[in-house]
Amino acid sequence: MGIFYGMQFIFYAMFFLCVGVFIFYAVRGISQWNQNNHSPKLTVVATVVAKRTNVSHHHHDTHMSTSTSYYVTFQVESGDRLELRMSGRDYGMLAEGDQGKLSFQGTRYLGFERS
């Protein structure tokens, strides 16, 4: 009997932990989306100073999948740097050293026009 209740406790603890983590990430994502929507759309002179990718591996019961996130770091005239996530298509169109006008809203990349 004691083992049954111990296993039942572990099951419920893991269930509530998973639900809690899901709710945390959902709230964080909605909060970031809302913050971006309330930020002004800005266009500034910037230089592409770095590019990076983050590859995630996802293991499922019978197969494995991967996803890639793309990030570019821009430096603005004041010397401040800003790393923005973007699509693979936009990432591929940029090269380190590119100079131009960066458009963004909060942490949301809107575009880059080379000069």
N, C-alpha and C positions, 0 to 999 in steps of 0.2 A: 504494500500500500504506500509506503513512504517513497519508493522509487517512482511510482505512478504520479504522485503529487509533485515530486521534484521535476519530472519531465514536463508535466503540465505547466508548471511555473516557468520553466525555460522556454517552452513554446510561446506562452503569452508574452513573456519579456521580449523575445526576438520579434514577435509580431508587432508589438507596440514600438519597438525600436525602429523597425523598418518603416512603419507608418509615420513616425516622428521625423525620420530623415527625409522621407518624401515630402512631407508638409514643409519642413525647413527649406528645402531647395525650391519648392514651388513658390513660397512666400518671397524668398530672396530673388527669384527670377521676375516675379510680378513687380516687386519693389524697384528693381533696376529698370525694367521696362517703363514703369510709371515715372521714375526720375528722369530717364532719357526724354520722355514725351514732354516733360515740363522744363527741360533745358533749352536754351536758345540754340538755333542753328547758326553755327559759326563757320566762316571761311577765313583761313589764315595762310600766310606764306610759310611753307615748311619744306624740309628736306627728309627724304627717306634715309634713315641711318642704320636700320637693321630689319631683318626678316627672320621669322622662325615658324616652325610648325610643331604641333603637338599631336602625336598619333596615339589613339586609344584603342586597346584591344578588348573586345567583348566576347566572353565565352558563353555559349548557350549549350543546351543539352547535347545537340548533335552537330553543331557547327560553330565556327568562330567568325566574327566580323570585326572590321576595323573602321574607325572614323578619324578624319584629320581635321584639326582646327588650324586656321591660318592667322598669324599676327604680324603686324608691321609697326615698327617704332618710327615715329616722326619727331623731328626736332624743329621747333618754331623759332622765330627770330630772337625771342627773349632768352633762348638757350634751354627752355623747358622741353621735356620729352613726353610723348604721349604714345602709348601702345594701344592699338585698336585691332579688334578681331574683324575679319572680313571673309568674303567668299573666296574659294580657290581661284575663281576666274579673275577677280580684282587683284588678288595676291600675285598671280602670274603676270599681270600687266605692269607691275612695279619692280624697279631695280634699285638696289642701294645706290645712293648718290643722286637719285632723281630729285629735282627741285620743281616746285609749283605751288598751286593753291589747294590746300586740304580743306574739305568740308566735312563737318562732323556735328553731332548733336549728343552731348553727354559722352557716353562711351560707344555710341553708334556711328560707324563709318558711313559717310554719305557719298564720298567721291574724292578724286584727286585729278587735277588738271595740270599737266606739265607745262612749264613755261620755257 
